[in-house]
Every structure is written in structure tokens, then in C-alpha cells.
Amino acid sequence: MEINSMKFLLPAILFGVSVLLSCGRDGYNKNSHTYTDTTEPLWRGWNKYQIRPEDSLVRYGRELIENTSHYLGPDGAVMQLTNGMNCQNCHLDGGTLPWGNNYGAVASMYPQYRARSGGLETIVKRISDCMERSLNAPKAVDSNSREMRAIIAYMNWLGEGIPKKHKPKGSGIMQLPFPDRAADPLKGQQVFINKCQRCHGADGQGQKKPDAVVYVYPPLWGPHSYTTAAGLYRLSRFAGYVKSNMPFGEVNYHNPQLSDEEAWDVAAFVNSQPRPQKVFKEDWPDISQKPFDHPFGPFADTFSEAQHKYGPFKPIIEAKEQLAKKNTGN
């Protein structure tokens, strides 16, 4: 049987296995703000070797995700646009790993309303945001370019078979339980020294391949890292990401090395380091919709920027929920 035929038969096999592995667990707990397994199988994207020979645009899209810097970086072969990081540095294994900041819900969920922009966003808008915020590009590639069309084709290919408006379990980043204290950058520095610096360097500047073009391990701060407008600059995003995936190649969501508190603390340390400052004045037209850990005011509540950045987050969330109840009369 050909590999490409297996692409459409494997889900049924994997579903049965996953049900056995995850039976009896609970789903998302709104009160504790945690997500645990349900009987729905965890989504994992198809690997690049299952791309059909005739799908050259899909293959090019995967290549752009893996080796963004080669094509679009400071010395890019197509254009010189991004900061030198690859999309894959944040979206692991081409955006296919469960809880690895993957692309599992892109095709099914877009277009969708997003509070950050206050409007309906397309896949093009979402990709453009990543380029401008995480890869610090002055602008995204043109929406009609072969590069943009290829990235979209790849994401749509990954989303084949996922019903519209369904977000598969394991999509994106896992939400960790909130600590009862503020995340501590000083404690996080020790976690970084013990667990992170052997790959990302004592100075946090990452490691490049011998070609000095593509990062094997990306910079976590400094001029070539993600900006203050990136999603990973929110502590909850970074903490969930490292808990499920770091140290890279040694752990996964089943077998983490970091405790929840260590993940929060190392997130606080990394995001307290200098990085490109980027402001999008059009963000959050309704400030009451800002996430609890968006670290820049103004806010619709009375909590400080420091608490919005480092926590404790429970009081912020509770205040937001109380305000919502008051506004709805419940």
C-alpha cells in the first residue's frame, strides 16, 4: 500500500489506540484552567515524507517552515526579511507535534474572529502576524507570493480531514495550572542554567548550523529573537511550551522534566531579558479582551503591568470573570 493512501487510513487506527491510552480522563477544567486528556485522540500532523510527489507547493511550504532563514532570513535566497529564526524553532517538527505550538487547528479554525485585532482574520493574516511579531520582519511576504501560497497549502494539507470549527486536542500549546505566586525570574535563571543553556548558550543566543545561516537552537533573547509582540512573550504560552517540549529531544508532554513552577519561572526569566521592542497600536481595540498575561497597559482592571506579566494571575482572572458576570447580569 502506498504511503499516501495510508494517510487516510491511519487516523482510524490511531484513534483506536489513542482512545485506549486516554480513556477515563477529564477534559478542559474551566475552574482550574487546566487541560487534560479526553477520549479524543491527540492530533499529530503528517510527516513531510507523506507529501505526494505532485504536491510541490505543499512541499515548498514545509521547507519554508523548516528553513525559513535560508529563504527569508538576513541572507535569504528568496528575500532578506526575517531575523534569522525559523518558523520551526517555535512550531516544532514543522508544526506537527502535540502541544508543540502546532498547526493542527489552523485550517479548521480560520477565518476566525480574534480579539487582538478586533476583527475576522484569515490564515494570511495569522501567518503575517507571525512573521512580523516572532520573526521581526518589517512586513510579511506578499499574500499572492509563491511563499505565502506554499505555507497556506502546507497548513491546509496538515488540516485535511479535520471538521471546520473543530480544534483538535493537542493543538497549539498546553495551558498549565497557575501558581499561587508570581513567577520568579531569579528562580527561572537557575532553571535556565541547569536545563537550557547547553543548547541556547549561556548568553541565550542559540546555536547555528555550520553554515551559520540556520539556527539549530534559536536565540531566546537579544536582537535576533522574538519580539515583545510575539505570542511567546506571554508567560502562559512560554511556560506551557517549555513544559511539554524542553529540553528539546529529551522530553514530551508525557514525560516532562520541568515542574509546573519551574516552567513558569524559566518563562519569567527568559521574558525578562532584552529583545526587540515592537508595538502594534491597533492591537486590542477592546482592552477588556486582553489576555490575563498581556504585559502592556492600558487595562480594563486595576492590576499593574508587572502583575499582568509575572502574576499571580488568579486574581486577574477572577476579577475578569466577576466583571463578565456583572455585565451579563448573571
Number of C-alpha atoms within 10 A of each C-alpha: 5 7 13 13 11 11 14 11 11 12 15 10 9 14 16 13 12 17 16 11 14 16 13 11 10 12 14 13 10 8 7 11 13 14 17 15 18 18 18 16 21 21 24 22 21 18 15 16 10 14 20 13 10 8 13 14 18 24 21 18 23 26 19 23 23 21 23 27 27 23 23 24 23 17 16 17 12 12 14 16 23 25 23 29 31 28 22 24 19 20 21 20 19 28 28 25 25 25 29 29 27 24 26 30 24 25 26 21 18 17 16 14 13 13 18 16 14 14 11 12 15 16 19 19 15 14 17 20 19 18 23 22 25 26 28 27 21 12 14 20 19 12 14 9 9 14 19 19 17 22 23 22 21 26 24 20 17 24 21 15 12 18 13 13 14 13 17 19 22 25 23 24 22 25 19 22 16 19 15 12 12 19 26 18 21 13 16 21 20 15 19 24 14 10 17 21 17 15 17 21 17 12 11 21 20 22 17 17 10 9 8 10 19 21 23 18 20 24 24 21 21 15 15 20 23 29 24 21 23 18 17 21 22 22 28 27 20 24 25 25 25 28 30 25 25 19 18 14 7 10 16 19 19 8 11 16 19 20 10 17 22 22 26 31 27 30 31 28 21 20 22 14 12 14 18 17 12 14 12 10 7 9 14 17 14 13 15 16 15 19 18 23 22 19 22 15 13 14 19 13 13 9 17 14 16 13 18 22 23 26 26 19 21 17 14 19 15 12 14 18 12 13 15 13 11 10 9 8 7 7
